[in-house]
């Protein structure tokens, strides 16, 4: 232990400890017994104050108190003199909040805490989202800062820190502390400083804060503008004294309770009016200045929900663009939904409706990659027109695929008013005089799905002839008449199952016999295509039969009979939405 050269205790900062009783009286070689007792009494009173700071409950039993255990009266006096009157933690939180609020968007705050275990520097600055984030640095222990006091047990070190400095060369102690603070506790340039002492009245922590404050305008330092050198009477340099307080938790609480500095938005999908592209956009959830506890509701619409759920992503805007704070996922059915959220802290959003929102682990680039190029129109009411060639060996396969498609659509649209199905079968023209139109078409127009399935089951195969064409143009004429009467709000899907091309309206270069009724399949198709909600697919027996007529009819999709199934056909015609067309983000509900 260092020897005592000046016999005085350290001054607390900014106020000094009592001088008379805490000054250790010198002992001399010629001291008489009465003087020796007075010396022991003075030492006991001096050390009892440090013991009372260290442990008000049982500090009187510490073995480091010189002169023996203090009496009841002496201990009561030590407790009175050790009392520092710590400040309320609420006032500290308010001070930190005020300091952060006063910071600019590029402002930064440093909180320097000196306590029983050492020095902790916490930096508070704005993160990439414009939100204040505290970042505590590793604590620098007193064993590193004042190793001269750390020669015994941890309990003895705490006693020395609290003021039990009898026999310590305080000049050397303060020099050592000053030097180690410069080396081990660098303060960042350009930061606003706040000092807090969680061991109030302890000379070593208080002296350390005084030295750190003195470094601000020292050599090589660049203090914030308009700041002056430390002044013990300047409240900006007076440490906030707290007792029994977790400073890190108090700072976290202060930051979490701050009003928002910037708007928070919910990521939604929207369709760009000109291009029709699906793009991410933002719908305001919370505004700048909203207090913690503020609740907001947004009305959204889930369109073609993704199999992995709907993502509720919260973002804010910075100088370089949007920044995503949180991404959660919840399973929601298609339709309208109300999203309720509460501001749980600075940049912290808790979704309270719907329930079941869990964090989404996918990266932002992965979520963006799920956005389709175009939004598949929503289907609420559907009319399906199945046009089937009754001739040839592929008839049974055609009918089977058409039936499977109708069953799938029935599951997708279970209510009778949602789905209607027409079945039209065409066979062949009889070119004998007077029989050209007989027995060409069969089936029934729009009816419930169950009726249509019965109609499909009742179709019968027609014996083919050697004429390469088919009366497909007659079927198109019937379809055009029926589609013209379908309301524009209903989606229409025309499905063509066959192989033979339609007859031309007159002789042409391909050598096909013209239609006896002179029906032009192109004009009939143009009439059908006038319906705004039309999709049209062709299922061919063989790709060898692919001609210009089938290309026109299969405006939406062309499939081969031996390679197609009902799911593929439904996805191709958008009766069910393909995975590539599903939305992981909700859309803003403009009706609310």
Buried (B, 14 or more C-beta within 10 A) or exposed (E): EBEBEEBBBBBBBBEEBEEEBBBBBEBEEEBEEEEEEBBBBBBBBBBBBBBBBBBBEEBBEBEBBBBEEBEEEBBBBBBEBBEBEBBEBEEBBEBBBEBBEEBEEEBBBBBBBBBBBBBBBBBBBBEEBBBBBBEBBEBBBBEBBBEBBBEEEEEBBBBBBBBBBBBBBBEEBBEBBBEBBBEEBEBEEEBBBBBBBBBBBBBBBBBBBBBBBBBBEEEEEEBEEEBEEBEEEEEEBBBBBBBEBEBBEBBBBBBBBBBBBBBBBBBBBBBEEEEEBBEBBBBEBBEEEBEBEBEBEBBBBBBBBBEEBBBBBBBBBBEEEBBEBBBBBBBBEBEEBEBEBBBBBBBBBBBEEBEEBEEBEBEBEEBEEBBBEEBBBEBEBBBBBBBBBBBBEBBEBBBBBBBBBBBBBBEBBEEEEBBBBBBBBBBBBBEEEEEBEEEBBBBBBBBBBEBBBEBBEEBEBBEBEEBEBBBBBBBBBBBBEBBEEBEEEBBBBBBBBBBBBBBBBEEEEEEBBBBBBEBBBBEBBEBBBEBEBBBBBBBBBEEEBBEEBBEBBBBBBBBEBEEBEBBBBBBBBBBBBBEEBBBBBBBBBEEE
